[in-house]
């Protein structure tokens, strides 16, 4: 198990709650793939909590810089819930989107055998009004788990 570490990446919008989660997700997913000796294609899907369209694009860009292309298997819970029709480019509630998508379609598809192996990476922003008022960036966090379907 890796030790906690803080990642600080400069972004155009350091006070947006979605952009600090993207570097945290990139670091966590990169470390997970390295620790497992895996490639993104080894999973049926890799899903983040709620980065929204903006954060998801930033995540993919950051990982491409490390020669990791998640795009064939990647989805974001916030983007799945809100879609392109709603004006929620920065997502909504990370814990709400994560719970709804994981406990709904993802686990249903796993139960039905459509998904055998997935990475679920919960993302979040460590919101602090004091930090924002002092001009400090919002810290992001990401934890990832691998869920596998047993064939038994």
FIMAR-735435 format. One record per residue: y, z, x of N, C-alpha, C in turn; residue in three letters. Coordinates in pm, whole numbers, plus 32768, in hexadecimal, padded with zeros to 4 digits. Atoms other than C-alpha are relative to their C-alpha. Example, Ala and Ser with C-alpha at 12.3 -4.5 7.8 and 13.67 -1.06 7.14 Angstrom:
BEGIN
((7F89,8000,8059),(7E3E,830C,84CE),(8078,8000,805A),"ALA");
((7F89,7FFA,7FAE),(7F96,82CA,8557),(806D,8049,7FB3),"SER");
***
This chain:
BEGIN
((7F8A,8000,8054),(8000,8000,8000),(807C,8000,8058),"UNK");
((7F85,800A,7FB1),(8154,7FA1,8085),(805D,8074,7FE0),"UNK");
((7F9B,7F98,8011),(8262,80A0,80B7),(8079,7FC7,7FB7),"UNK");
((7F82,8025,8040),(83A3,8097,7FEE),(8060,7FCB,8069),"UNK");
((7F96,802E,7FA9),(84B7,7FCF,808A),(806F,7FC5,7FAC),"UNK");
((7F8B,8031,8047),(8611,7F68,8025),(8023,7F75,8034),"UNK");
((7FDC,8089,7FDD),(8670,7DFA,801F),(808F,7FE9,7FD1),"UNK");
((7F77,801E,8026),(87DC,7D96,8021),(801B,7F6D,801D),"UNK");
((7FE1,808E,7FF1),(882A,7C28,7FE5),(8088,7FE8,7FC3),"UNK");
((7F7E,8024,8035),(8984,7BA0,7FB5),(7FEF,7F93,7F97),"UNK");
((8005,8066,8069),(89A9,7AE2,7E6F),(808D,7FE9,7FCE),"UNK");
((7F7C,801F,8036),(8ACA,7A40,7DBB),(802D,8067,7F9A),"UNK");
((7FE0,7FA0,8069),(8AB4,7B47,7CA8),(7FB9,8085,801D),"UNK");
((8047,7F86,7FD9),(8A58,7C94,7D4C),(7FFE,806B,7F95),"UNK");
((7FFC,7F9A,8068),(8AAC,7D59,7C12),(7FB6,7FD7,7F82),"UNK");
((8056,8029,806E),(89CC,7C94,7B27),(7F7B,804A,800C),"UNK");
((807E,7FB8,7FF6),(8892,7D5C,7AD0),(7F88,7FA7,801F),"UNK");
((8072,8058,7FE8),(87B3,7C29,7AFA),(7FF7,7FD2,8091),"UNK");
((8006,8036,7F78),(8814,7BAA,7C52),(7FC9,8064,8066),"UNK");
((803E,7FA8,7F9C),(87B6,7CEA,7D13),(7F69,800D,7FED),"UNK");
((808F,7FF8,8018),(865F,7CE6,7C6F),(7FB7,7F8A,803F),"UNK");
((803F,8077,7FC8),(8619,7B88,7CF4),(7FD8,8012,8092),"UNK");
((802C,7FE8,7F76),(861C,7BE4,7E69),(7F90,8068,8006),"UNK");
((806B,7F9C,8003),(8547,7D16,7E16),(7F7D,7FBF,7FD6),"UNK");
((8079,8047,802E),(844F,7C38,7D59),(7FCD,7FA2,806C),"UNK");
((8029,805B,7F95),(844D,7B39,7E74),(7FB8,804C,806F),"UNK");
((803C,7FB1,7F96),(8401,7C45,7F74),(7F78,8037,7FD4),"UNK");
((807E,7FC6,8032),(82F4,7CEB,7E9D),(7F94,7F95,7FF3),"UNK");
((8064,8069,8012),(8246,7BA4,7E43),(7FD4,7FC4,8085),"UNK");
((8022,8032,7F7B),(8255,7B24,7FA8),(7FA1,8060,8046),"UNK");
((8056,7F9A,7FC1),(81BE,7C6B,8027),(7F77,8005,7FBD),"UNK");
((807F,7FFD,804A),(80B2,7C68,7F17),(7FA7,7F8A,802A),"UNK");
((804C,8076,7FD9),(8047,7B05,7F6C),(7FCD,800D,8090),"UNK");
((8028,7FED,7F74),(8042,7B58,80DF),(7F91,8068,800B),"UNK");
((8065,7F96,7FFB),(7F7D,7C9B,80AB),(7F79,7FD2,7FCB),"UNK");
((807D,8032,803B),(7E7A,7BE7,7FD5),(7FCB,7F85,8046),"UNK");
((8027,807D,7FC0),(7E6D,7AB6,80B5),(7FF3,7F91,7F99),"UNK");
((8009,805B,8073),(7EB1,79EE,7F78),(8075,7F9F,7FFE),"UNK");
((7F98,8061,801D),(7F7C,78C4,7F0C),(801E,8009,7F6A),"UNK");
((7FE1,7FFD,8090),(802D,78A4,7DBB),(7F95,7FBA,7FAB),"UNK");
((8065,804B,804D),(7F22,77A8,7D4B),(7F80,8051,7FEA),"UNK");
((8075,7FAB,8013),(7E1C,78BF,7D67),(8008,8050,7F7D),"UNK");
((7FEB,7FB7,807C),(7EAA,794C,7C22),(8019,7F9D,7F8E),"UNK");
((7FE5,8053,8075),(7EB4,78BC,7AC4),(8094,8007,7FDC),"UNK");
((7F70,7FF3,8016),(8014,7945,7A9E),(8037,8076,804E),"UNK");
((7FB2,7F96,7FBF),(8117,7A16,7B51),(807A,8012,7FA8),"UNK");
((7F99,7FE6,8063),(820B,7ABC,7A64),(805B,8072,802E),"UNK");
((7FA1,7F94,7FE6),(8347,7B85,7AA3),(802F,803B,7F7C),"UNK");
((7FD7,7FB6,8077),(83D5,7C83,79B1),(806D,7FBD,7FAE),"UNK");
((7F93,8041,8048),(8524,7BFA,7949),(8071,7FE1,8060),"UNK");
((7F94,802F,7FA9),(85F1,7B40,7A46),(805B,7FA0,7FB6),"UNK");
((7FB3,8065,8048),(866A,7A47,7943),(8003,7F80,8051),"UNK");
((7FFB,8081,7FBB),(86B5,78E1,79A4),(8047,800A,8087),"UNK");
((7FB2,7FF4,7F84),(87B5,7944,7AAB),(7FAF,8044,806E),"UNK");
((804F,7FB6,7F9E),(86DD,7A45,7B5B),(7F80,7FB8,8028),"UNK");
((807B,804A,7FE2),(85A2,796F,7B41),(801C,7F8D,8060),"UNK");
((7FDA,806D,7FA4),(8651,7849,7BE6),(801C,8036,808C),"UNK");
((7FE3,7FC2,7F7E),(86CD,792F,7CFA),(7F7F,802A,8044),"UNK");
((8082,7FD8,7FC7),(856C,79BB,7D2C),(7FB9,7F88,803D),"UNK");
((8044,8078,7FCE),(84D8,785E,7D50),(8044,7FCA,807D),"UNK");
((7FB4,802F,7F8B),(85EC,77FC,7E43),(7FE5,8058,807A),"UNK");
((801A,7FA3,7F91),(85B8,7934,7F19),(7F74,7FEC,8039),"UNK");
((8089,8010,7FD0),(8440,7900,7F2A),(7FEB,7F77,8042),"UNK");
((800B,8084,7FBE),(8463,778D,7F7C),(8033,8008,8090),"UNK");
((7FCD,7FEA,7F78),(852C,7801,80AB),(7F96,803C,805B),"UNK");
((8071,7FC8,7FB5),(83ED,78B7,8116),(7F85,7FA7,7FF5),"UNK");
((806C,8062,8011),(831A,777F,80CE),(7F97,802B,7F99),"UNK");
((8058,7FD8,806E),(8286,7816,7F91),(8034,7FBC,7F82),"UNK");
((7FD9,8044,807B),(828D,773E,7E58),(7FB2,803A,7F8B),"UNK");
((803F,7FC3,8075),(8242,7809,7D1F),(8005,7FA6,7F86),"UNK");
((7FDF,8049,807B),(82BE,7702,7C2B),(7F89,7FCE,7FAE),"UNK");
((806D,802E,8056),(8168,7678,7BBE),(7FC2,806D,7FA8),"UNK");
((8041,7F94,804A),(80F2,77D0,7B45),(8061,806C,7FD1),"UNK");
((7F9E,7F96,8019),(8236,7893,7B12),(803E,7FFA,7F76),"UNK");
((7FB5,7FEE,807D),(82D0,7916,79D1),(804C,8083,8007),"UNK");
((7FB3,7F85,800B),(83CE,7A20,797C),(7FFD,802E,7F6E),"UNK");
((800C,7FCD,8089),(83A1,7B00,784C),(8080,7FEB,7FAE),"UNK");
((7F82,8014,8048),(8512,7AF1,77ED),(8014,7F70,7FD8),"UNK");
((7FF1,808E,801F),(8518,7978,7801),(7F9C,7FD4,7F95),"UNK");
((8064,8021,8066),(83D7,7963,7734),(802C,802F,7F75),"UNK");
((7FD5,7FCA,8082),(8467,7A3E,761F),(807C,7FB9,7FCC),"UNK");
((7F81,8037,802E),(85C7,79B2,7612),(8003,7F68,7FFE),"UNK");
((8005,8091,7FFD),(8572,7849,7666),(8084,7FC3,802B),"UNK");
((7F86,8048,7FDB),(867C,7743,76A0),(8066,7FFC,7F8F),"UNK");
((7FA8,800B,8074),(870D,7752,7541),(8068,8071,7FF8),"UNK");
((7FA5,7F8E,8009),(87AD,78AB,7562),(8054,800B,807F),"UNK");
((7FA5,7FF2,7F8E),(88D5,78F1,7643),(7FE6,8086,8045),"UNK");
((8024,7F85,7FB9),(8826,79FA,7714),(7FDA,7FDE,8090),"UNK");
((8022,8030,7F7A),(8835,795B,786D),(7FE9,806F,8065),"UNK");
((801D,7F91,7FA5),(882F,7AB0,7914),(7F98,805E,7FC6),"UNK");
((806D,7FAF,8036),(8715,7B36,7839),(802E,806D,7FA2),"UNK");
((7FE5,7F93,805D),(8703,7C68,775F),(7FCC,8082,8039),"UNK");
((8039,7F81,7FD6),(8646,7DAF,7776),(7F81,7FE6,8051),"UNK");
((8075,8017,7FAA),(8555,7DA2,789B),(7F84,8047,7FCF),"UNK");
((8077,7FB7,802C),(846F,7EB3,781C),(7FCF,7FCC,7F79),"UNK");
((8028,8036,8082),(8471,7E24,76BA),(7FBD,7F79,800C),"UNK");
((803A,8086,7FEC),(842F,7CBE,7728),(7F78,800B,8045),"UNK");
((807D,7FF0,7FB6),(8322,7D2E,781C),(7F90,8032,7FA5),"UNK");
((8066,7FC7,805A),(8269,7E00,771B),(7FD5,7F9D,7F96),"UNK");
((8020,805F,806B),(827E,7CF9,760A),(7FA9,7F8D,8031),"UNK");
((804B,8074,7FCE),(81FC,7BDC,76E1),(7F79,802B,803C),"UNK");
((807F,7FD3,7FC5),(80F5,7C9F,77A6),(7F9E,802D,7F95),"UNK");
((8059,7FC9,8067),(8067,7D57,767A),(7FE6,7F9E,7F8E),"UNK");
((8013,8065,8066),(8084,7C23,759E),(7FB2,7F89,8036),"UNK");
((8046,807B,7FDB),(8035,7AC4,7617),(7FB0,8006,8082),"UNK");
((8049,7FFF,7F81),(7FC9,7B13,777E),(7F78,8044,7FF2),"UNK");
((8080,7FBB,8010),(7EBF,7C15,772A),(7FA8,7FBD,7F98),"UNK");
((804E,804C,8063),(7E55,7B4B,75F8),(7FBB,7F8A,8043),"UNK");
((803A,8073,7FBA),(7E22,7A17,76D2),(7F97,802C,8067),"UNK");
((8063,7FCD,7FA3),(7D6A,7AEA,77D2),(7F7F,8025,7FB4),"UNK");
((8073,7FDA,8053),(7C85,7B77,76C2),(7FB3,7F84,7FD3),"UNK");
((803F,807C,802F),(7C3F,7A15,7646),(7FC9,7FAA,8071),"UNK");
((8034,804B,7F8E),(7BEE,799C,77A6),(8057,7F8E,802F),"UNK");
((7FA4,8069,7FD3),(7D1B,78B6,77CB),(8041,8025,8086),"UNK");
((7FCA,7FCD,7F83),(7DA0,798F,78E6),(7F95,8059,803F),"UNK");
((8063,7FAE,7FBA),(7CB5,7A22,79EA),(803F,805E,8067),"UNK");
((7FBF,7FB1,7F96),(7DA3,7AA1,7AF4),(8095,7FEA,7FF8),"UNK");
((7F6E,800D,8007),(7F14,7AEC,7AD9),(8044,806C,8050),"UNK");
((7FAA,7F9D,7FBF),(8026,7B9A,7B98),(806E,8021,7F9D),"UNK");
((7F93,7FD3,8056),(8111,7C68,7AC4),(805F,8051,8057),"UNK");
((7F9D,7FC0,7FAA),(824E,7CCB,7B7D),(8073,8032,7FA9),"UNK");
((7F95,7FC3,804D),(832A,7DBA,7ABD),(807D,800B,8056),"UNK");
((7F82,7FFF,7FB5),(8495,7D9C,7B27),(8066,8057,7FB7),"UNK");
((7F98,7FB1,8040),(85C2,7E74,7AE8),(8076,8014,805C),"UNK");
((7F86,7FE3,7FB6),(871E,7ED2,7B52),(801A,8096,7FF6),"UNK");
((7FE2,7F72,7FFB),(8777,8031,7BBC),(8095,8010,7FE1),"UNK");
((7F75,7FFF,802E),(88B3,8042,7AEE),(8042,8087,801B),"UNK");
((7FB3,7F88,7FE5),(89B5,813C,7B60),(8094,7FE0,7FEA),"UNK");
((7F72,801B,8016),(8B14,8139,7ACC),(8056,8028,8078),"UNK");
((7FB3,7FD2,7F8D),(8B90,81FA,7BF9),(7FFD,7F98,806F),"UNK");
((800C,8066,7F97),(8B0C,80F5,7CED),(8056,7F87,7FE1),"UNK");
((7FB2,8075,8027),(8BAA,7FD9,7C2A),(8095,801D,800B),"UNK");
((7F73,7FDB,7FF7),(8CF7,8091,7C10),(8030,8008,8090),"UNK");
((7FDD,7FF8,7F72),(8CF0,80C3,7D89),(7FEF,7F7B,8048),"UNK");
((8010,8084,7FC4),(8CAC,7F51,7DC1),(7F7C,7FEB,8047),"UNK");
((8084,800E,7FC3),(8B46,7F89,7E32),(7FAA,7FA2,7FAD),"UNK");
((8059,8058,804C),(8A3F,7E87,7DD2),(7F97,8053,7FB4),"UNK");
((8069,7FC0,804E),(8933,7EDE,7CD3),(7F7C,7FEC,804A),"UNK");
((8081,8009,7FBC),(87E3,7F2C,7D72),(7F96,7FC9,7FA0),"UNK");
((806B,8039,804F),(86B6,7E67,7CF6),(7F7A,803B,8029),"UNK");
((8084,7FC9,7FE5),(854B,7ED2,7CDF),(7F96,7FA3,7FC7),"UNK");
((806F,8050,8034),(83FE,7E24,7CAF),(7F7C,803F,802B),"UNK");
((8088,7FD2,7FE6),(8298,7E9D,7C95),(7FA2,7F94,7FCB),"UNK");
((805B,8069,802C),(8176,7DAA,7C7E),(7F70,8033,7FFA),"UNK");
((808E,7FE2,800E),(800F,7DCA,7C06),(7FB6,7F7E,7FE7),"UNK");
((8057,8071,801B),(7EF2,7CD3,7BFD),(7F9E,802C,7F94),"UNK");
((805E,7FE6,806C),(7E2C,7CCB,7ABA),(7F97,7F92,8001),"UNK");
((806C,8061,7FFE),(7CD9,7C24,7AB9),(7FA1,8016,7F8B),"UNK");
((805F,7FFB,806F),(7BED,7BD2,799D),(7F73,800E,8038),"UNK");
((808B,7FEE,7FDB),(7A8F,7C53,79C7),(7FAA,7FA3,7FAD),"UNK");
((8058,805D,8049),(7985,7B57,7969),(7F89,8048,7FC2),"UNK");
((8072,7FB3,8037),(7893,7C6E,790A),(800A,8014,7F6A),"UNK");
***
